[in-house]
Amino acid sequence: MSAASSLAVWFGRLADAVLEEVPDAVRLRRRLHADPRLSGQEEDTAAAVVAALGAGEGRASAVTGRVVRVLPGSAPTVALRAELDGLAVTEATGVSWAAPGGVMHACGHDVHLAALVAVCRAIRRTGGPAPVLAVLQPREEGEPSGGRDVADSGVLDEEDVGAVVAVHVQPQLPAGVVAATHGPVNAAVDDFTITVRGRGGHGAYPHTTIDPVLALASVVVALRAHVLSRVDPVVGAVLAVTQLDAGSAFNVVPDTARARGGLRTMRPEDRTILHAAIEEVARHTAAAHGCTAVVEIRVSDPVLCNDPELAMAAVPWLKRGGAEVDDTFRSFGSDDFAHFCTARPGLMLFLGVDGGEPDAAGKRPGLHSPRFLPDDDTVRDAALALLAGYLGAAGLPGPVPPPPGPGV
């Protein structure tokens, strides 16, 4: 039997087994959604998912995360990753299983975890063409990055991981569409702080002050005008100043003013160029106002690059699972799954979803919205997408063992 034929038989068996697991996975999704944890506090969430997997306790990873061997074997292991943490968002969905506190699964992590459990339980019952490691990753939404810590911990070597697969809900795509794009699919992200220093004083006597607020306002405008123009517009980059802080009284010119923002790039060379450009533009613009500027840039996640072979290998199984496949979708969002893709061939599949009930203007909520709530069928769709990624990865290293019993 050819590798393709063996994988086709595996798909039939595993897809049926996954669908059998979906009702329990939906109930798990609702439990997790109702009781989320912030980054770095995910022990309870990890314990609940480990119990649902039913494959033993596994071992701790990145402090509050866990890795669990689901299916042993001698071939290179396929790691399936899902994120544990919620966001500091007060939920406004109105469902009976909404989170009651100021923490919410507003980015679909509850769906990802439930889908991972459905796939892993199906593989445990049915077997599979490649060994499987469940990676329950902490701190995707916070720093220090949980993805970086897991990828750098040595666990991928210790567990003989050959490929890593994940799925993420994406309301920018239509429901029923799964993106399996090769190459860069998410941007590198860095955050920056600019501190402008002048000379404070009474607001009634501007001639005795050097106003850092005015200087900072000019810096913000100059950043948008003179930084992004240094990148090929076909590739693009995103610079957003999102926080401003200056002064404490209306009639006092402060000594300092600060801005904080984020930079997103799709190529390493652009990242280097724009770091230097932010520094240059901030310093010279502040100097034109008689002020000084100090720029601090904190480097965060790299570009998330899907392995081309892995992306293509998943496509037949995505289509068999009923998905419409897109191979062009990219976004300037970021995800610390990028660290796994730096260490191993990796594949992030983006699953199109309706984000929840539309507002009065007919607009559905997006990621990180307090109203974001994909429907329960998303668990099934995410599980089938994750299964497709697993089978694609299983078929890459070489011969695929046929499943035992009928159908061989």
HUKA-V46772 format. One record per residue. N is the residue number from 1. PHI is phi as a letter, one per 40 degrees, with the letter a starting at -180 (999 if undefined). Layout:
# HUKA-V46772
((N:PHI) (N:PHI))
This chain:
# HUKA-V46772
((1:999) (2:c) (3:c) (4:c) (5:c) (6:c) (7:c) (8:c) (9:c) (10:d) (11:c) (12:d) (13:c) (14:c) (15:c) (16:c) (17:c) (18:c) (19:c) (20:c) (21:c) (22:c) (23:d) (24:c) (25:c) (26:c) (27:c) (28:c) (29:d) (30:c) (31:c) (32:c) (33:c) (34:c) (35:a) (36:c) (37:b) (38:c) (39:d) (40:g) (41:b) (42:c) (43:d) (44:c) (45:c) (46:c) (47:c) (48:c) (49:c) (50:d) (51:c) (52:c) (53:c) (54:g) (55:b) (56:g) (57:c) (58:g) (59:a) (60:c) (61:a) (62:f) (63:g) (64:b) (65:c) (66:a) (67:b) (68:b) (69:c) (70:c) (71:b) (72:c) (73:i) (74:c) (75:c) (76:d) (77:c) (78:c) (79:c) (80:b) (81:b) (82:a) (83:b) (84:c) (85:c) (86:b) (87:b) (88:c) (89:b) (90:c) (91:c) (92:b) (93:c) (94:g) (95:c) (96:c) (97:b) (98:c) (99:c) (100:c) (101:c) (102:c) (103:b) (104:a) (105:c) (106:c) (107:b) (108:g) (109:c) (110:c) (111:c) (112:c) (113:c) (114:c) (115:c) (116:d) (117:c) (118:d) (119:c) (120:c) (121:c) (122:c) (123:c) (124:c) (125:c) (126:b) (127:g) (128:a) (129:c) (130:a) (131:d) (132:b) (133:b) (134:c) (135:b) (136:c) (137:c) (138:c) (139:f) (140:c) (141:c) (142:b) (143:b) (144:c) (145:c) (146:c) (147:c) (148:c) (149:c) (150:c) (151:c) (152:c) (153:c) (154:g) (155:c) (156:c) (157:c) (158:c) (159:c) (160:f) (161:c) (162:b) (163:a) (164:b) (165:b) (166:a) (167:b) (168:b) (169:c) (170:a) (171:c) (172:c) (173:b) (174:c) (175:d) (176:g) (177:b) (178:b) (179:c) (180:b) (181:c) (182:c) (183:g) (184:c) (185:b) (186:b) (187:c) (188:c) (189:b) (190:b) (191:b) (192:b) (193:b) (194:b) (195:b) (196:b) (197:b) (198:b) (199:b) (200:c) (201:i) (202:c) (203:c) (204:c) (205:b) (206:c) (207:c) (208:c) (209:b) (210:b) (211:c) (212:c) (213:c) (214:c) (215:c) (216:c) (217:d) (218:c) (219:c) (220:d) (221:c) (222:c) (223:d) (224:c) (225:c) (226:b) (227:c) (228:c) (229:c) (230:c) (231:b) (232:d) (233:c) (234:c) (235:c) (236:g) (237:a) (238:b) (239:b) (240:b) (241:c) (242:b) (243:b) (244:b) (245:a) (246:a) (247:g) (248:b) (249:a) (250:c) (251:b) (252:b) (253:c) (254:c) (255:c) (256:b) (257:a) (258:b) (259:b) (260:b) (261:a) (262:b) (263:b) (264:b) (265:b) (266:b) (267:b) (268:d) (269:c) (270:c) (271:d) (272:c) (273:c) (274:c) (275:d) (276:c) (277:c) (278:d) (279:d) (280:c) (281:c) (282:c) (283:c) (284:c) (285:c) (286:c) (287:c) (288:c) (289:b) (290:g) (291:b) (292:b) (293:b) (294:b) (295:b) (296:b) (297:b) (298:b) (299:c) (300:b) (301:c) (302:c) (303:c) (304:c) (305:b) (306:c) (307:c) (308:d) (309:c) (310:c) (311:c) (312:c) (313:c) (314:c) (315:d) (316:d) (317:c) (318:c) (319:c) (320:c) (321:c) (322:g) (323:c) (324:c) (325:c) (326:b) (327:b) (328:b) (329:c) (330:b) (331:a) (332:c) (333:c) (334:b) (335:a) (336:c) (337:d) (338:d) (339:c) (340:c) (341:c) (342:c) (343:c) (344:a) (345:d) (346:b) (347:a) (348:b) (349:c) (350:b) (351:b) (352:c) (353:a) (354:c) (355:c) (356:i) (357:c) (358:c) (359:c) (360:c) (361:c) (362:g) (363:c) (364:c) (365:c) (366:b) (367:d) (368:g) (369:c) (370:c) (371:b) (372:c) (373:a) (374:d) (375:c) (376:c) (377:c) (378:c) (379:c) (380:c) (381:c) (382:c) (383:c) (384:c) (385:c) (386:c) (387:c) (388:c) (389:c) (390:c) (391:c) (392:c) (393:c) (394:c) (395:c) (396:c) (397:c) (398:i) (399:d) (400:b) (401:c) (402:c) (403:c) (404:c) (405:g) (406:d) (407:g) (408:c))
